[in-house]
Amino acid sequence: MTVERSGFSEMHPERYVAIIAAVCGQTKPSIVLLGQTDIGRDIAPRLAAKLKTSVCLDCVDLKVDQKTGSLIQTKPVYGGNALAVWASTNHQPHVVTMRPRAAKPAEPDFSRKAEIVPVSLDIEDSKFKSQLLETVKEESKGKRLEEAKIIVAGGGGIGGKNGFRLIQDLAQVLDAAVGITRVPADENWMPKSLEIGQTGHIVGPDLYVAVGISGAPQHLAGCSGSKILIAINKDPQARIFEEADFGVIGDYKEVLPALIAKLKDLLAA
């Protein structure tokens, strides 16, 4: 279904909630599925409150119990140290956000055809308590974190802005995106838009290389969905090694140049 009107393309949580709630009133869906993105996290709780139903954020797996018809929702908890499984209540629709790249894409079925149905809605902007005053577009360089298959992330152990040159060099060789923890963001070593964690992006790449990252729960909550996690840290007691699939104990200033050189040789072969 599509809803079009002048101004609808502008990011406005209250307007989006009003539109989706109105569409739900017409179509009576059993599930409203949103991405665990900045917009999805903003809209989902508001929408659930509007529809007087429950909401479950940051799911990594969804399935329907064939016996009870309940929606079974799995999400990371305790900073990614455990997975909680929730069963939906009888209230519908169920509002859910799904972590990007948490599930494998389904095989395309070209025999199926969808019908686009335009919907006419009368949304009164005067009832909204907020209004969009200005939109500032930030130039994005490189790959988007949520879509990246490989991410090289640097933490407080990098020590300063100059150290991220090696992080960027490794990312370039791997054709990867660059991410950071909260310390580099707070210290202005790198743009905050690259932050991964509870206060940043939630990612689930095939490969996550954590460099100079201690492994705080706040950061792990943002990358626990990674298929393979490699940690590089000079502190053998760093918590990140408890979560990593592979670990390298050493100074990143020595490890990364050797790793970059080896990767270049392998890729050139």
N, C-alpha and C positions, 0 to 999 in steps of 0.2 A: 504494500500500500504506500502511496506517496501523498504528501501534504505540501502544497506549494503556496507561498504568498510572499510578498515583498517583506524582507526583514527576517524571514524564518531561517535563513542561512547563517545569521549572526549567532554566535555562542551566547545563549541566555538560558541558564538552568531552569528558571521558573517557567519560561515559555515552552521549553522542551518537555518538561513534566506535564504541563497542561495539554500539549498536543498528544503525547503518548497516552495519557490517562483518557483522553477523549476517544482515541482510536481503540483502546482497550474496552471502553464502554460499548463500542459498536461491534467489535469482533469477538469479545469474550474469550481471550486466549487463556490457556492453562499455565503457560510459562512466558515470562518476559526476560529474554537473555540479552545482556549488555556486556561489552568488553570491560576488563579491569584496567581502564585507562583513566586519565584525569577527568574526562567528561563522564565516563561510566560511573566512577566512584562518587561524582558529584550528584548525578541524577538518580541513581538507584535508591538510596535511602529516602529521598524526597518523594519519589514515585510510590514506594511502598507505603509511606505515610498517607499519601493522597488516596491510594486504593485500599487503605486499611488492611494491609496484608504484611507478610513477613519478607525479609530480605536476607540474602546470604552473599557476602562479598568475597572476591578472590578465590573462587573455586578452581580446582585443577582437574576435577573429574565430575561428570554428571551422568546419571543413568536412572531409568525408571524401574521401580520394583514391579515386576509383572503380576505379582500376587496381590499387592495392596494398592498399586497405582501411585504410590508415593514417589516423589522426586528425591533421589539419594544424592546428596551434595557432599563432596570431599574438598576440604580446604586446609592449608597449612596453619598451624597454631604454635604458640610459644616460640616465635621467631623462626619458624620453619623446622623446629626440632621434632614435631609430631604432626600427624594428620588427623583431623577431626572429621567424623562422618555424621551428617545430619539428615534426618528424614523430614520431608515437608509435612505441613499440617493440612487440614482440609480447606483452609482459606486459599482461594485462587483469585488472580494469577500469582504464581510464585515469581518473585523478582530476584534475579541471580546475575552476578557478574562473573565472567570467566577469564582467567589469566591468559594473556596472549601466548600462543605457541604451546599451550599446555596439552592440547590434543592434536593428534595427527590429522591432517586434512583428509576428508573422505574422498574416495575415488569418484570422479565426475560421472554422472549418469546423464548422457546427452539425450536420452529418450524422454526425460522429464521436461516439461515446459511450464514456466511460471506466468501468471497473469498479473500485470501491473494495474492496480485499481486506484484511481485518484479519489481522494477524500476531501470533502469540503468542510472546513471547520470555522467556527466563529470564535476566535480567541481575542478576548478583551485585554489588551496590554495595560490598560489603566488600572487593572486589579493587581498588577505585580508590584511588589514592594521594592524592587531594585530595577535599575536600568543600566544599559551598557553606555558608558561615557566615552571610552576610547579603546581601540585595539592596537596593540603594539606587536608587530611581527618580528620575530627574531630569526635571523638568517641561520638556517640549519646546514651544517657541514658534515659530510660523511653519512653513514647509515643511521637509521632510526633504531634506537635501542630495543624497542619492543619487537621489531622485525628482524633484528640481526641474528644470524645463526652462530656467530662467534663474537664474543665480547672480551676485550682486554680491559680490566679495571685496576685503577690504582688507588691506594689508600693513604692514610697519614704517614705510613712508613716511607713514602716517596720523598718526604722532607721538604719539598718546595716545587715551584712551578717548573723549574728547569728540568727536574727529573722526569717530567711527563713527556719529554721529547723521546725518551726510550720507549715509553708506553705507546706513543703514537707510531714510532717506527715499527714496533712489533705488530701493532694493529694493521699497519699498511701491508706488511708482508703476509699476514693471515687474511687480508681482506675483511677485517673485523671492525666493529664499532668500539669506541672508547667510552668507558664508564668510570665513575668515581664514587667514593664513599662521602660521608658528610663532612669529614675534616677538610679535604681539599676544596669542598664547596664553601664552607665557612671561612676558610683562610684565603679565598679568592684565587687559589692556584689555577682552578679551572672553572668553567661556567657551571652554575648550579643546575642548569638544564640537563647535565650529564649524570646527576646523582641517582644512584640505585639504592633502594632500601625502603623502609616504611615511610619516609618523608620524600621519596623520589619515585623513580620508575620501578615497576615490577616486571622482571624479565624471566625468560625461560629458554635461553639459547642451547644449541647442541654442545657448545664448548664455552666455558667461562674460565678465564685466566685471571686469578686474583693476585695482584702484585703489591706487596707491602700493606696487606689488609689483615688486621688482627683477627677478625671474625666475630664482631659484635652482633648480637641478635638482631639489632635494628637493620643492619646491612644484609644479613643472611635472609631476613624475611623477604628481601627483594630479589634474591638470586637463588633461592632454594629449589626452584623449578628447573635449574640447569641440568642437562643430561650428564655432562661430565664437568667436574670442577678441578682445576689445577691450581695449587697454591704455591707461591714463591715468597718466602719470608725468612729473614735471618734469625728469628726467634723460634727455636725448636718447640717451645711451649705455647706458641700461638694457637688460639682456639680454632682458627681456620683449618688447621691440619686434621681436626676431628671430623670435619665435614667434607674434606677434599677426597677425591678419588685418587689423585696423585699429588705428591708434594715435593718441593725442592727447598732444602734448607740452605740459604746463602744470601749474600748481599745482591740485591737486584741489579746494582751497577756492574757486577761481574757476571751474573747469570744471564741477563737479557742480551748483552752484546754477543755472547757465545751462542745463545739460542737463535738469535736473528741470523747470524752467519751460517749456522747449520741449516736453518730452514731455507735460506736462499740457495744453498748448495743442493738441497733435496728437491726444491722446486725447479731448479735449473737443469737437473739431470733428465 
